[in-house]
Amino acid sequence: GDGKFVDGWDDPRMPTLRGIIRHGVSVEAIYEFIKIQGISKNMNRILSFTFFSIICQVGVSQTALIPFGDAGWKYQDNGSNQGTAWSGYGFTGDNTWKTGTASLGYGTTPSTATVVGFGTNAKKKYITTYFRRTITITDSSTYGSYQIRIRRDDGAVVYFNGTKVLQANLPASFTYTTKASSEVSNYQLYDSVIINPATFRSGKNVIAVE
């Protein structure tokens, strides 16, 4: 009645701690969120690997080889240095990796299907998490083009059969401790790229993401 839009800093419509609590969120829930997210956020290689798809095209028809929310991803989330062999076609070390369904991330969004580990310190999360996925294409020459689409936070590198096809938000030279070049907020950044059909094989194909 006094012309104000909100009553004060504790108004439930305000994005303050007092406002959030008055909105009905418990102190315990806020505490658990802070433990997961941390007060400050690292610019990680992969904080949220939310969506990944491969779309193939024959004429005007499109086929999804890997749809969004696909199962069967293997991932290594222990903070280790996997070197370079892990992204290769013949790598077998992923036999002991965990498996999960996309989206994969730290569990900070409701869409996260698989929560990956980040270590014991939420303020110093592991920089790099590794992901691998195998698909089978009966005849790779069937499709005239291949397109991948990934939603990532903060940076990502994608390999197909050992060949790098996408590098996003990372410097030209990097290691497993290299942070993303800039912070991406709210998991809203998508990357899409057309891949040379010669990159694919008839039979087994391996996608690797870090």
Contacts in CASP RR format, 6 or more apart in sequence:
PFRMAT RR
TARGET T0000
AUTHOR 0000-0000-0000
METHOD contacts of the structure
MODEL  1
GDGKFVDGWDDPRMPTLRGIIRHGVSVEAIYEFIKIQGISKNMNRILSFT
FFSIICQVGVSQTALIPFGDAGWKYQDNGSNQGTAWSGYGFTGDNTWKTG
TASLGYGTTPSTATVVGFGTNAKKKYITTYFRRTITITDSSTYGSYQIRI
RRDDGAVVYFNGTKVLQANLPASFTYTTKASSEVSNYQLYDSVIINPATF
RSGKNVIAVE
6 13 0 8 1.000
6 14 0 8 1.000
8 14 0 8 1.000
9 16 0 8 1.000
9 18 0 8 1.000
9 19 0 8 1.000
10 16 0 8 1.000
10 18 0 8 1.000
10 19 0 8 1.000
10 21 0 8 1.000
10 22 0 8 1.000
11 19 0 8 1.000
11 22 0 8 1.000
12 19 0 8 1.000
12 20 0 8 1.000
12 22 0 8 1.000
12 23 0 8 1.000
12 24 0 8 1.000
13 19 0 8 1.000
13 23 0 8 1.000
17 30 0 8 1.000
20 30 0 8 1.000
21 27 0 8 1.000
21 30 0 8 1.000
33 108 0 8 1.000
34 122 0 8 1.000
35 122 0 8 1.000
36 106 0 8 1.000
36 107 0 8 1.000
36 108 0 8 1.000
36 122 0 8 1.000
37 106 0 8 1.000
37 108 0 8 1.000
37 122 0 8 1.000
38 122 0 8 1.000
38 123 0 8 1.000
39 123 0 8 1.000
40 123 0 8 1.000
41 47 0 8 1.000
41 183 0 8 1.000
42 123 0 8 1.000
42 124 0 8 1.000
42 125 0 8 1.000
42 127 0 8 1.000
42 179 0 8 1.000
43 154 0 8 1.000
43 155 0 8 1.000
43 179 0 8 1.000
43 180 0 8 1.000
43 181 0 8 1.000
43 182 0 8 1.000
43 183 0 8 1.000
44 125 0 8 1.000
44 126 0 8 1.000
44 127 0 8 1.000
44 128 0 8 1.000
44 129 0 8 1.000
44 153 0 8 1.000
44 154 0 8 1.000
44 155 0 8 1.000
44 179 0 8 1.000
44 180 0 8 1.000
45 127 0 8 1.000
45 128 0 8 1.000
45 129 0 8 1.000
45 154 0 8 1.000
45 155 0 8 1.000
45 156 0 8 1.000
45 157 0 8 1.000
45 170 0 8 1.000
45 176 0 8 1.000
45 178 0 8 1.000
45 179 0 8 1.000
45 180 0 8 1.000
45 210 0 8 1.000
46 105 0 8 1.000
46 128 0 8 1.000
46 129 0 8 1.000
46 131 0 8 1.000
46 152 0 8 1.000
46 153 0 8 1.000
46 154 0 8 1.000
46 155 0 8 1.000
46 156 0 8 1.000
46 209 0 8 1.000
46 210 0 8 1.000
47 105 0 8 1.000
47 106 0 8 1.000
47 125 0 8 1.000
47 153 0 8 1.000
47 154 0 8 1.000
48 103 0 8 1.000
48 104 0 8 1.000
48 105 0 8 1.000
48 106 0 8 1.000
48 107 0 8 1.000
48 108 0 8 1.000
48 109 0 8 1.000
48 112 0 8 1.000
48 151 0 8 1.000
48 152 0 8 1.000
48 153 0 8 1.000
48 187 0 8 1.000
49 102 0 8 1.000
49 103 0 8 1.000
49 104 0 8 1.000
49 105 0 8 1.000
49 129 0 8 1.000
49 131 0 8 1.000
49 150 0 8 1.000
49 152 0 8 1.000
49 156 0 8 1.000
49 209 0 8 1.000
50 102 0 8 1.000
50 103 0 8 1.000
50 104 0 8 1.000
50 105 0 8 1.000
50 109 0 8 1.000
50 111 0 8 1.000
50 112 0 8 1.000
50 151 0 8 1.000
50 152 0 8 1.000
50 153 0 8 1.000
50 187 0 8 1.000
51 68 0 8 1.000
51 69 0 8 1.000
51 102 0 8 1.000
51 103 0 8 1.000
51 149 0 8 1.000
51 150 0 8 1.000
51 151 0 8 1.000
51 190 0 8 1.000
52 66 0 8 1.000
52 68 0 8 1.000
52 69 0 8 1.000
52 70 0 8 1.000
52 102 0 8 1.000
52 133 0 8 1.000
52 148 0 8 1.000
52 149 0 8 1.000
52 150 0 8 1.000
52 151 0 8 1.000
52 207 0 8 1.000
52 209 0 8 1.000
53 64 0 8 1.000
53 66 0 8 1.000
53 67 0 8 1.000
53 68 0 8 1.000
53 70 0 8 1.000
53 148 0 8 1.000
53 149 0 8 1.000
54 64 0 8 1.000
54 65 0 8 1.000
54 66 0 8 1.000
54 135 0 8 1.000
54 146 0 8 1.000
54 147 0 8 1.000
54 148 0 8 1.000
54 207 0 8 1.000
55 62 0 8 1.000
55 63 0 8 1.000
55 64 0 8 1.000
55 65 0 8 1.000
55 146 0 8 1.000
55 147 0 8 1.000
55 148 0 8 1.000
55 149 0 8 1.000
56 62 0 8 1.000
56 63 0 8 1.000
56 64 0 8 1.000
56 65 0 8 1.000
56 142 0 8 1.000
56 143 0 8 1.000
56 144 0 8 1.000
56 145 0 8 1.000
56 146 0 8 1.000
56 147 0 8 1.000
57 63 0 8 1.000
57 143 0 8 1.000
57 144 0 8 1.000
57 145 0 8 1.000
57 147 0 8 1.000
58 142 0 8 1.000
58 143 0 8 1.000
58 144 0 8 1.000
59 144 0 8 1.000
63 143 0 8 1.000
65 135 0 8 1.000
65 137 0 8 1.000
65 146 0 8 1.000
66 133 0 8 1.000
66 135 0 8 1.000
66 207 0 8 1.000
68 102 0 8 1.000
69 101 0 8 1.000
69 102 0 8 1.000
69 103 0 8 1.000
69 113 0 8 1.000
70 101 0 8 1.000
70 102 0 8 1.000
70 133 0 8 1.000
71 100 0 8 1.000
71 101 0 8 1.000
71 102 0 8 1.000
72 99 0 8 1.000
72 100 0 8 1.000
72 101 0 8 1.000
72 133 0 8 1.000
73 99 0 8 1.000
73 100 0 8 1.000
73 101 0 8 1.000
73 102 0 8 1.000
73 104 0 8 1.000
73 114 0 8 1.000
73 131 0 8 1.000
73 132 0 8 1.000
73 133 0 8 1.000
74 94 0 8 1.000
74 97 0 8 1.000
74 98 0 8 1.000
74 99 0 8 1.000
74 100 0 8 1.000
74 131 0 8 1.000
74 132 0 8 1.000
74 133 0 8 1.000
75 97 0 8 1.000
75 98 0 8 1.000
75 99 0 8 1.000
75 100 0 8 1.000
75 104 0 8 1.000
75 114 0 8 1.000
75 116 0 8 1.000
75 129 0 8 1.000
75 130 0 8 1.000
75 131 0 8 1.000
75 132 0 8 1.000
76 82 0 8 1.000
76 86 0 8 1.000
76 94 0 8 1.000
76 97 0 8 1.000
76 98 0 8 1.000
76 129 0 8 1.000
76 130 0 8 1.000
77 98 0 8 1.000
77 116 0 8 1.000
77 117 0 8 1.000
77 118 0 8 1.000
77 126 0 8 1.000
77 129 0 8 1.000
77 130 0 8 1.000
78 117 0 8 1.000
78 126 0 8 1.000
79 119 0 8 1.000
79 126 0 8 1.000
79 127 0 8 1.000
79 128 0 8 1.000
79 129 0 8 1.000
79 176 0 8 1.000
80 176 0 8 1.000
81 175 0 8 1.000
81 176 0 8 1.000
82 130 0 8 1.000
82 176 0 8 1.000
82 210 0 8 1.000
83 176 0 8 1.000
85 91 0 8 1.000
86 93 0 8 1.000
86 94 0 8 1.000
86 130 0 8 1.000
86 132 0 8 1.000
86 208 0 8 1.000
86 210 0 8 1.000
87 159 0 8 1.000
87 162 0 8 1.000
87 164 0 8 1.000
87 208 0 8 1.000
87 210 0 8 1.000
88 159 0 8 1.000
88 161 0 8 1.000
88 162 0 8 1.000
88 206 0 8 1.000
88 208 0 8 1.000
89 161 0 8 1.000
89 162 0 8 1.000
89 206 0 8 1.000
90 206 0 8 1.000
91 132 0 8 1.000
91 206 0 8 1.000
91 208 0 8 1.000
94 132 0 8 1.000
97 130 0 8 1.000
97 132 0 8 1.000
98 116 0 8 1.000
100 113 0 8 1.000
100 114 0 8 1.000
101 113 0 8 1.000
101 114 0 8 1.000
102 113 0 8 1.000
102 114 0 8 1.000
103 109 0 8 1.000
103 111 0 8 1.000
103 112 0 8 1.000
103 113 0 8 1.000
103 114 0 8 1.000
104 112 0 8 1.000
104 113 0 8 1.000
104 114 0 8 1.000
104 115 0 8 1.000
104 116 0 8 1.000
104 129 0 8 1.000
104 131 0 8 1.000
105 112 0 8 1.000
105 114 0 8 1.000
105 115 0 8 1.000
105 116 0 8 1.000
106 112 0 8 1.000
106 115 0 8 1.000
106 116 0 8 1.000
106 117 0 8 1.000
106 118 0 8 1.000
106 125 0 8 1.000
107 115 0 8 1.000
109 187 0 8 1.000
116 129 0 8 1.000
117 126 0 8 1.000
117 129 0 8 1.000
118 125 0 8 1.000
118 126 0 8 1.000
119 125 0 8 1.000
119 126 0 8 1.000
127 176 0 8 1.000
127 177 0 8 1.000
127 178 0 8 1.000
127 179 0 8 1.000
128 176 0 8 1.000
128 177 0 8 1.000
128 210 0 8 1.000
129 210 0 8 1.000
130 208 0 8 1.000
130 209 0 8 1.000
130 210 0 8 1.000
131 208 0 8 1.000
131 209 0 8 1.000
131 210 0 8 1.000
132 206 0 8 1.000
132 207 0 8 1.000
132 208 0 8 1.000
132 209 0 8 1.000
133 206 0 8 1.000
133 207 0 8 1.000
134 204 0 8 1.000
134 205 0 8 1.000
134 206 0 8 1.000
134 207 0 8 1.000
135 204 0 8 1.000
135 205 0 8 1.000
135 207 0 8 1.000
136 203 0 8 1.000
136 204 0 8 1.000
136 205 0 8 1.000
137 143 0 8 1.000
137 200 0 8 1.000
137 201 0 8 1.000
137 202 0 8 1.000
137 203 0 8 1.000
137 205 0 8 1.000
138 202 0 8 1.000
138 203 0 8 1.000
139 202 0 8 1.000
140 197 0 8 1.000
140 200 0 8 1.000
140 201 0 8 1.000
140 202 0 8 1.000
140 203 0 8 1.000
140 205 0 8 1.000
141 197 0 8 1.000
141 202 0 8 1.000
143 197 0 8 1.000
143 200 0 8 1.000
144 197 0 8 1.000
145 194 0 8 1.000
145 195 0 8 1.000
145 197 0 8 1.000
146 194 0 8 1.000
146 195 0 8 1.000
146 197 0 8 1.000
146 199 0 8 1.000
146 200 0 8 1.000
147 192 0 8 1.000
147 193 0 8 1.000
147 194 0 8 1.000
147 195 0 8 1.000
148 158 0 8 1.000
148 165 0 8 1.000
148 166 0 8 1.000
148 192 0 8 1.000
148 193 0 8 1.000
148 195 0 8 1.000
149 190 0 8 1.000
149 191 0 8 1.000
149 192 0 8 1.000
150 156 0 8 1.000
150 158 0 8 1.000
150 166 0 8 1.000
150 168 0 8 1.000
150 190 0 8 1.000
150 191 0 8 1.000
150 192 0 8 1.000
150 209 0 8 1.000
151 187 0 8 1.000
151 188 0 8 1.000
151 189 0 8 1.000
151 190 0 8 1.000
151 191 0 8 1.000
152 168 0 8 1.000
152 169 0 8 1.000
152 184 0 8 1.000
152 189 0 8 1.000
152 191 0 8 1.000
153 184 0 8 1.000
153 185 0 8 1.000
153 187 0 8 1.000
153 189 0 8 1.000
154 169 0 8 1.000
154 179 0 8 1.000
154 180 0 8 1.000
154 182 0 8 1.000
154 183 0 8 1.000
154 184 0 8 1.000
155 168 0 8 1.000
155 169 0 8 1.000
155 170 0 8 1.000
155 180 0 8 1.000
155 181 0 8 1.000
155 184 0 8 1.000
156 166 0 8 1.000
156 167 0 8 1.000
156 168 0 8 1.000
156 169 0 8 1.000
156 170 0 8 1.000
156 191 0 8 1.000
156 209 0 8 1.000
156 210 0 8 1.000
157 164 0 8 1.000
157 166 0 8 1.000
157 167 0 8 1.000
157 168 0 8 1.000
157 170 0 8 1.000
157 174 0 8 1.000
157 209 0 8 1.000
157 210 0 8 1.000
158 164 0 8 1.000
158 165 0 8 1.000
158 166 0 8 1.000
158 167 0 8 1.000
158 207 0 8 1.000
158 208 0 8 1.000
158 209 0 8 1.000
159 165 0 8 1.000
159 206 0 8 1.000
159 207 0 8 1.000
159 208 0 8 1.000
159 209 0 8 1.000
160 195 0 8 1.000
160 199 0 8 1.000
160 200 0 8 1.000
160 205 0 8 1.000
160 206 0 8 1.000
160 207 0 8 1.000
160 208 0 8 1.000
161 199 0 8 1.000
161 200 0 8 1.000
161 201 0 8 1.000
161 205 0 8 1.000
161 206 0 8 1.000
162 206 0 8 1.000
162 208 0 8 1.000
163 199 0 8 1.000
165 193 0 8 1.000
165 195 0 8 1.000
165 199 0 8 1.000
166 191 0 8 1.000
166 193 0 8 1.000
168 191 0 8 1.000
169 180 0 8 1.000
169 181 0 8 1.000
169 182 0 8 1.000
169 184 0 8 1.000
170 178 0 8 1.000
170 180 0 8 1.000
170 181 0 8 1.000
171 178 0 8 1.000
171 181 0 8 1.000
176 210 0 8 1.000
END
